[in-house]
C-alpha cells in the first residue's frame, strides 16, 4: 500500500475517531456526577479533550510509515 493510500485511509479514520470520541464525551458529560459539579466538568473536559490523542497516535504512526522499497527483478 502506498503512503498516499495510507494517508487517505488514516485521514478518514481520524475523522471518524474524532466524531465518535466527541459523541462519547458529550454522552458521558451528562452523568449527574459530572453535570452537577463545575470543577468536575472542567477536569472531565480537559481529560476527554486530550484523551483522543492516545488512540490517534497508532493511526498517525501507521499513516507515516514509509513505503516498502520495491525490488526490481
C-alpha positions as CSV (number, residue, x, y, z in Angstrom):
1,X,0.0,0.0,0.0
2,X,1.4,3.4,-0.9
3,X,1.8,6.2,1.5
4,X,-0.8,8.2,-0.3
5,X,-3.4,5.5,0.2
6,X,-2.5,5.1,3.9
7,X,-2.8,8.9,4.4
8,X,-6.3,8.9,2.8
9,X,-7.4,5.9,4.9
10,X,-5.8,7.4,8.0
11,X,-7.4,10.8,7.5
12,X,-10.8,9.2,7.2
13,X,-10.1,7.0,10.3
14,X,-9.0,10.1,12.3
15,X,-12.2,12.0,11.3
16,X,-14.3,9.0,12.4
17,X,-12.4,8.8,15.6
18,X,-12.9,12.5,16.4
19,X,-16.6,12.2,15.6
20,X,-17.1,9.1,17.8
21,X,-14.9,10.5,20.6
22,X,-16.8,13.7,20.8
23,X,-20.2,12.0,20.8
24,X,-19.0,9.7,23.6
25,X,-17.7,12.7,25.5
26,X,-21.0,14.5,25.3
27,X,-22.9,11.5,26.4
28,X,-20.7,10.8,29.4
29,X,-20.7,14.5,30.4
30,X,-24.5,14.2,31.1
31,X,-24.0,11.9,34.0
32,X,-25.2,13.6,37.2
33,X,-21.8,13.3,38.9
34,X,-20.1,15.4,36.2
35,X,-23.1,17.6,35.2
36,X,-23.7,18.9,38.7
37,X,-20.2,19.9,39.6
38,X,-18.3,22.8,37.9
39,X,-14.9,21.6,38.8
40,X,-15.7,18.0,37.7
41,X,-16.8,19.4,34.4
42,X,-13.5,21.3,34.0
43,X,-11.4,18.2,34.8
44,X,-13.6,16.0,32.7
45,X,-13.4,18.2,29.6
46,X,-9.6,18.6,29.9
47,X,-9.1,14.8,30.2
48,X,-11.6,13.9,27.4
49,X,-10.3,16.7,25.2
50,X,-6.8,15.5,25.3
51,X,-7.7,11.8,25.6
52,X,-8.4,11.3,21.9
53,X,-4.6,11.7,21.2
54,X,-3.8,8.2,22.6
55,X,-6.0,6.2,20.1
56,X,-4.9,8.6,17.3
57,X,-1.2,8.0,17.7
58,X,-1.2,4.5,16.2
59,X,-3.2,5.7,13.3
60,X,-0.8,8.6,12.6
61,X,2.2,6.3,13.0
62,X,0.7,3.8,10.5
63,X,-0.1,6.7,8.1
64,X,3.5,8.0,8.1
65,X,5.2,4.6,7.7
66,X,7.5,4.7,4.6
67,X,6.7,2.7,1.6
68,X,8.4,-0.6,1.4
69,X,11.2,-0.4,-1.2
70,X,10.3,-2.1,-4.4
71,X,12.8,-4.6,-5.6
72,X,13.2,-4.9,-9.3
73,X,14.0,-8.3,-10.8
